[in-house]
Amino acid sequence: MSVDVDQIIEQARCTDPTFVNLHNRELTAVPESLRTLTGVRHLSLDFNQLTELPEWLGELDTLTHLSISANPLGHLPDWLGGLTSLRTLLASHIIQARRLTPAEQCSLPRWTTCGT
């Protein structure tokens, strides 16, 4: 993880821990230090090199907006359904991920999904 990412997370911790933008940082893993931020509502992880999302992201119960577009994720994890505060999931251009079936889309009525 680059010093730049550490600085972004530390700055969020000190100024506005509700919004964390790690867009286009060439991340191959979600930084563990995000786990200690309380009150994160908006998390942007798009345009990185993430192949999976850690299960502990499901513990961020204040998360209302998650953007994971343009990552080579193999799938969307089941624990996403447990994020009861999540209102927006942006997951377009996920390389290798399969398209949700209509039945799966209907099981996510509280989310706004965008993309292909």
Residue frames as a rotation matrix with the C-alpha (Angstrom) as fourth column:
MET 1
0.589 0.808 0.000 0.00
0.808 -0.589 0.000 0.00
0.000 0.000 -1.000 0.00
SER 2
-0.153 -0.669 0.728 1.39
0.612 -0.642 -0.462 3.39
0.776 0.375 0.507 -0.89
VAL 3
-0.780 -0.185 -0.598 2.05
0.593 -0.523 -0.612 6.18
-0.200 -0.832 0.518 1.59
ASP 4
-0.867 0.485 0.117 -0.48
-0.346 -0.753 0.559 8.17
0.359 0.444 0.821 -0.41
VAL 5
-0.047 0.881 -0.471 -3.26
0.081 0.473 0.877 5.74
0.996 0.003 -0.094 0.56
ASP 6
-0.233 -0.117 -0.965 -2.19
0.938 0.235 -0.255 5.78
0.257 -0.965 0.055 4.21
GLN 7
-0.967 -0.164 -0.196 -2.33
0.208 -0.950 -0.234 9.58
-0.147 -0.267 0.952 4.14
ILE 8
-0.560 0.827 0.052 -5.80
-0.349 -0.293 0.890 9.57
0.751 0.481 0.453 2.59
ILE 9
0.120 0.612 -0.782 -7.13
0.515 0.635 0.576 7.24
0.849 -0.472 -0.238 5.28
GLU 10
-0.451 -0.355 -0.819 -5.47
0.891 -0.226 -0.393 9.20
-0.045 -0.907 0.418 8.08
GLN 11
-0.985 0.131 0.111 -6.82
-0.110 -0.978 0.179 12.47
0.132 0.164 0.978 6.69
ALA 12
-0.197 0.966 -0.170 -10.31
-0.123 0.147 0.981 10.97
0.973 0.215 0.090 6.55
ARG 13
-0.034 0.122 -0.992 -9.91
0.864 0.502 0.032 9.83
0.502 -0.856 -0.123 10.15
CYS 14
-0.671 -0.380 -0.636 -9.03
0.684 -0.649 -0.334 13.41
-0.286 -0.659 0.696 11.22
THR 15
-0.940 0.242 -0.243 -11.39
-0.301 -0.920 0.249 15.44
-0.163 0.307 0.938 9.03
ASP 16
0.003 0.978 -0.208 -14.34
-0.991 -0.025 -0.132 13.52
-0.135 0.206 0.969 7.55
PRO 17
-0.801 -0.390 0.454 -14.42
-0.390 0.915 0.098 9.81
-0.454 -0.099 -0.886 8.29
THR 18
0.160 0.933 0.323 -17.78
-0.132 0.344 -0.930 9.50
-0.978 0.106 0.179 6.54
PHE 19
0.952 0.144 -0.269 -16.24
-0.266 -0.044 -0.963 9.86
-0.151 0.989 -0.004 3.05
VAL 20
0.047 -0.957 0.287 -13.24
-0.194 0.273 0.942 7.85
-0.980 -0.100 -0.173 1.86
ASN 21
0.893 0.200 -0.404 -12.12
-0.406 -0.032 -0.913 8.10
-0.196 0.979 0.052 -1.75
LEU 22
-0.056 -0.905 0.421 -9.56
-0.265 0.420 0.868 5.48
-0.963 -0.063 -0.264 -2.79
HIS 23
0.882 0.462 0.090 -10.47
0.031 0.134 -0.990 5.75
-0.469 0.877 0.104 -6.46
ASN 24
0.874 -0.485 0.040 -7.72
0.062 0.030 -0.998 4.83
0.482 0.874 0.056 -8.95
ARG 25
0.539 -0.689 0.485 -4.94
-0.829 -0.330 0.452 4.06
-0.151 -0.645 -0.749 -6.41
GLU 26
0.016 -0.521 -0.854 -3.77
-0.653 0.641 -0.404 0.78
0.757 0.564 -0.329 -8.00
LEU 27
-0.159 0.003 0.987 -4.89
-0.934 0.325 -0.151 -1.14
-0.321 -0.946 -0.049 -4.92
THR 28
-0.490 -0.001 -0.872 -4.68
-0.419 0.878 0.234 -4.92
0.765 0.479 -0.430 -5.07
ALA 29
-0.378 0.418 -0.826 -6.28
0.811 0.579 -0.078 -5.27
0.446 -0.700 -0.558 -1.62
VAL 30
0.544 0.604 0.582 -8.59
0.123 -0.744 0.657 -3.12
0.830 -0.286 -0.479 0.48
PRO 31
-0.465 -0.813 0.350 -6.46
-0.234 -0.269 -0.934 -1.47
0.854 -0.516 -0.065 3.18
GLU 32
-0.192 0.318 -0.928 -7.04
0.777 0.627 0.054 -3.06
0.599 -0.711 -0.368 6.59
SER 33
-0.911 -0.229 -0.342 -6.81
0.399 -0.701 -0.591 0.41
-0.104 -0.675 0.731 8.19
LEU 34
-0.604 0.775 0.188 -10.27
-0.400 -0.499 0.769 1.20
0.689 0.389 0.611 6.77
ARG 35
-0.132 0.554 -0.822 -11.66
0.511 0.748 0.423 -1.31
0.849 -0.365 -0.382 9.22
THR 36
-0.465 -0.150 -0.872 -10.96
0.881 -0.169 -0.441 1.04
-0.081 -0.974 0.211 12.13
LEU 37
-0.957 0.202 0.211 -12.78
-0.146 -0.956 0.253 4.03
0.252 0.211 0.944 10.63
THR 38
-0.536 0.831 -0.148 -16.11
0.702 0.341 -0.625 4.43
-0.469 -0.439 -0.766 12.33
GLY 39
0.118 0.742 -0.660 -18.99
0.123 -0.671 -0.732 6.11
-0.985 0.005 -0.170 10.58
VAL 40
-0.886 -0.429 -0.177 -17.88
-0.130 -0.136 0.982 5.53
-0.446 0.893 0.064 6.98
ARG 41
0.152 0.988 -0.003 -20.89
-0.125 0.016 -0.992 6.22
-0.980 0.152 0.126 4.76
HIS 42
0.928 0.099 -0.359 -19.34
-0.350 -0.100 -0.932 6.64
-0.129 0.990 -0.058 1.32
LEU 43
0.096 -0.914 0.394 -16.50
-0.155 0.377 0.913 4.40
-0.983 -0.149 -0.105 0.14
SER 44
0.841 0.103 -0.531 -15.08
-0.524 -0.085 -0.847 4.66
-0.132 0.991 -0.018 -3.35
LEU 45
0.083 -0.801 0.593 -12.81
-0.187 0.573 0.798 1.82
-0.979 -0.177 -0.102 -4.45
ASP 46
0.892 0.365 0.266 -13.32
0.158 0.300 -0.941 2.02
-0.423 0.882 0.210 -8.21
PHE 47
0.834 -0.541 -0.108 -10.61
-0.247 -0.192 -0.950 1.76
0.493 0.819 -0.293 -10.85
ASN 48
0.150 -0.794 0.589 -8.21
-0.903 0.133 0.409 -0.35
-0.403 -0.593 -0.698 -8.78
GLN 49
-0.312 -0.331 -0.891 -6.97
-0.680 0.732 -0.034 -3.91
0.663 0.595 -0.453 -9.18
LEU 50
-0.387 0.247 0.888 -9.14
-0.823 0.342 -0.454 -5.56
-0.416 -0.907 0.071 -6.52
THR 51
-0.661 0.140 -0.737 -9.84
-0.388 0.777 0.496 -9.24
0.642 0.614 -0.459 -7.18
GLU 52
-0.134 0.674 -0.727 -11.87
0.734 0.560 0.384 -9.71
0.665 -0.482 -0.570 -4.00
LEU 53
0.039 0.233 0.972 -13.51
-0.491 -0.842 0.222 -7.71
0.870 -0.486 0.081 -1.25
PRO 54
-0.876 -0.434 -0.211 -12.63
-0.045 0.509 -0.859 -8.62
0.481 -0.743 -0.465 2.32
GLU 55
-0.160 0.867 -0.471 -15.44
0.694 0.438 0.571 -9.99
0.702 -0.236 -0.672 4.44
TRP 56
-0.428 -0.055 -0.902 -14.79
0.839 -0.395 -0.374 -7.38
-0.336 -0.917 0.215 7.14
LEU 57
-0.965 0.182 0.187 -16.20
-0.067 -0.866 0.495 -4.71
0.252 0.466 0.848 4.80
GLY 58
-0.183 0.953 -0.244 -19.54
0.312 0.291 0.904 -6.22
0.932 0.089 -0.350 5.78
GLU 59
-0.128 0.060 -0.990 -18.92
0.992 0.017 -0.128 -4.90
0.009 -0.998 -0.061 9.30
LEU 60
-0.977 -0.205 -0.060 -19.11
0.202 -0.978 0.048 -1.27
-0.069 0.035 0.997 8.09
ASP 61
-0.379 0.925 -0.011 -22.75
0.909 0.370 -0.193 -0.97
-0.175 -0.083 -0.981 9.11
THR 62
0.096 0.407 -0.908 -22.98
0.197 -0.902 -0.383 2.78
-0.976 -0.142 -0.167 8.42
LEU 63
-0.853 -0.522 0.009 -22.00
0.085 -0.121 0.989 2.36
-0.515 0.844 0.147 4.75
THR 64
0.210 0.966 -0.153 -24.68
-0.004 -0.155 -0.988 3.83
-0.978 0.208 -0.029 2.46
HIS 65
0.865 -0.001 -0.502 -22.69
-0.491 -0.216 -0.844 4.15
-0.108 0.976 -0.187 -0.79
LEU 66
0.137 -0.830 0.540 -20.15
-0.017 0.544 0.839 1.64
-0.990 -0.124 0.061 -2.11
SER 67
0.794 0.032 -0.607 -18.46
-0.587 -0.221 -0.779 2.12
-0.159 0.975 -0.156 -5.45
ILE 68
0.117 -0.733 0.670 -16.41
-0.152 0.654 0.741 -0.82
-0.981 -0.189 -0.035 -6.73
SER 69
0.942 0.332 -0.056 -16.63
-0.087 0.080 -0.993 -0.30
-0.326 0.940 0.104 -10.49
ALA 70
0.718 -0.636 -0.283 -13.79
-0.429 -0.085 -0.899 -1.21
0.548 0.767 -0.334 -12.85
ASN 71
-0.102 -0.717 0.689 -12.08
-0.928 0.318 0.194 -3.83
-0.358 -0.620 -0.698 -10.70
PRO 72
-0.347 -0.066 -0.935 -11.28
-0.640 0.746 0.185 -7.41
0.686 0.663 -0.301 -11.78
LEU 73
-0.387 0.309 0.869 -13.56
-0.810 0.336 -0.480 -8.91
-0.440 -0.890 0.120 -9.12
GLY 74
-0.979 0.002 -0.204 -14.51
-0.097 0.876 0.472 -12.51
0.180 0.482 -0.858 -9.72
HIS 75
-0.220 0.946 -0.237 -17.89
0.711 0.321 0.625 -12.13
0.668 -0.031 -0.744 -8.00
LEU 76
-0.188 0.274 0.943 -19.97
-0.576 -0.808 0.120 -9.97
0.795 -0.521 0.310 -5.72
PRO 77
-0.921 -0.288 -0.263 -19.78
0.010 0.656 -0.754 -11.43
0.390 -0.697 -0.601 -2.21
ASP 78
-0.141 0.921 -0.363 -22.91
0.631 0.366 0.684 -12.68
0.763 -0.133 -0.632 -0.45
TRP 79
-0.307 -0.020 -0.952 -22.22
0.924 -0.246 -0.293 -10.54
-0.228 -0.969 0.094 2.63
LEU 80
-0.960 0.013 0.278 -23.15
0.094 -0.925 0.369 -7.43
0.262 0.381 0.887 0.62
GLY 81
-0.155 0.987 -0.040 -26.76
0.214 0.073 0.974 -8.35
0.964 0.143 -0.223 1.35
GLY 82
0.166 0.166 -0.972 -26.09
0.960 0.198 0.198 -7.88
0.225 -0.966 -0.126 5.06
LEU 83
-0.882 -0.454 -0.124 -25.19
0.469 -0.872 -0.144 -4.20
-0.043 -0.185 0.982 4.67
THR 84
-0.079 0.994 -0.074 -28.61
0.982 0.065 -0.175 -2.96
-0.169 -0.086 -0.982 5.74
SER 85
0.229 0.125 -0.965 -27.70
0.214 -0.974 -0.076 0.74
-0.950 -0.189 -0.250 5.42
LEU 86
-0.770 -0.626 0.122 -26.35
0.233 -0.099 0.967 0.36
-0.594 0.773 0.222 1.87
ARG 87
0.308 0.898 -0.314 -28.49
0.013 -0.334 -0.943 2.31
-0.951 0.287 -0.115 -0.58
THR 88
0.806 -0.095 -0.585 -26.20
-0.587 -0.263 -0.766 2.61
-0.081 0.960 -0.268 -3.60
LEU 89
0.209 -0.752 0.626 -23.89
0.172 0.658 0.733 -0.02
-0.963 -0.045 0.267 -5.04
LEU 90
0.664 -0.116 -0.739 -21.97
-0.715 -0.386 -0.583 1.05
-0.217 0.915 -0.339 -8.11
ALA 91
0.034 -0.598 0.801 -20.49
-0.175 0.785 0.594 -2.04
-0.984 -0.160 -0.078 -9.69
SER 92
0.929 0.292 -0.226 -20.16
-0.248 0.040 -0.968 -1.47
-0.274 0.955 0.109 -13.42
HIS 93
0.564 -0.716 -0.412 -17.38
-0.543 0.055 -0.838 -2.84
0.623 0.696 -0.358 -15.57
ILE 94
0.263 -0.451 0.853 -16.40
-0.771 0.433 0.467 -5.55
-0.580 -0.781 -0.234 -13.12
ILE 95
-0.085 -0.413 -0.907 -14.21
-0.888 0.444 -0.119 -7.81
0.452 0.795 -0.404 -15.16
GLN 96
-0.820 -0.249 -0.515 -14.96
-0.157 0.964 -0.217 -11.52
0.550 -0.097 -0.829 -14.73
ALA 97
-0.761 0.596 0.254 -18.06
-0.256 0.083 -0.963 -10.98
-0.596 -0.798 0.089 -12.59
ARG 98
-0.735 0.586 0.340 -21.19
0.663 0.519 0.540 -12.64
0.140 0.622 -0.770 -13.80
ARG 99
-0.667 0.602 0.439 -24.34
-0.390 -0.784 0.482 -10.65
0.634 0.150 0.758 -14.44
LEU 100
-0.813 0.459 0.359 -26.99
-0.275 0.240 -0.931 -10.87
-0.514 -0.855 -0.069 -11.72
THR 101
-0.732 0.656 0.185 -30.07
0.614 0.519 0.594 -12.80
0.294 0.549 -0.783 -12.69
PRO 102
-0.297 0.707 0.642 -33.42
-0.229 -0.705 0.671 -10.99
0.927 0.053 0.371 -12.51
ALA 103
0.631 0.535 -0.562 -34.28
0.371 0.428 0.824 -13.01
0.681 -0.728 0.072 -9.38
GLU 104
-0.108 -0.759 -0.642 -31.03
0.991 -0.035 -0.125 -11.92
0.073 -0.650 0.756 -7.72
GLN 105
-0.794 -0.133 0.593 -31.69
0.220 -0.973 0.075 -8.31
0.567 0.190 0.801 -8.70
CYS 106
0.160 0.950 0.268 -35.14
-0.147 -0.246 0.958 -8.52
0.976 -0.192 0.101 -7.12
SER 107
0.497 -0.008 -0.868 -33.62
0.767 0.472 0.435 -9.76
0.406 -0.881 0.240 -3.88
LEU 108
-0.552 -0.738 -0.388 -31.83
0.826 -0.547 -0.134 -6.40
-0.113 -0.395 0.912 -3.56
PRO 109
0.268 0.820 0.505 -34.81
0.892 -0.410 0.192 -4.01
0.364 0.399 -0.842 -3.52
ARG 110
0.780 0.080 -0.621 -33.25
0.444 -0.770 0.459 -1.33
-0.441 -0.633 -0.636 -1.34
TRP 111
-0.212 -0.964 -0.161 -30.23
0.421 -0.239 0.875 -0.77
-0.882 0.117 0.456 -3.59
THR 112
0.805 0.214 -0.553 -29.75
-0.406 -0.480 -0.777 1.35
-0.432 0.851 -0.300 -6.65
THR 113
0.100 -0.789 0.607 -27.61
0.429 0.584 0.689 -0.68
-0.898 0.191 0.397 -9.02
CYS 114
0.700 0.030 -0.714 -25.94
-0.532 -0.644 -0.549 0.82
-0.476 0.764 -0.435 -12.02
GLY 115
-0.275 -0.916 -0.291 -23.88
-0.854 0.093 0.512 -0.61
-0.442 0.389 -0.808 -14.82
THR 116
0.603 0.402 -0.689 -23.54
-0.726 0.635 -0.265 -3.71
0.331 0.660 0.675 -16.86
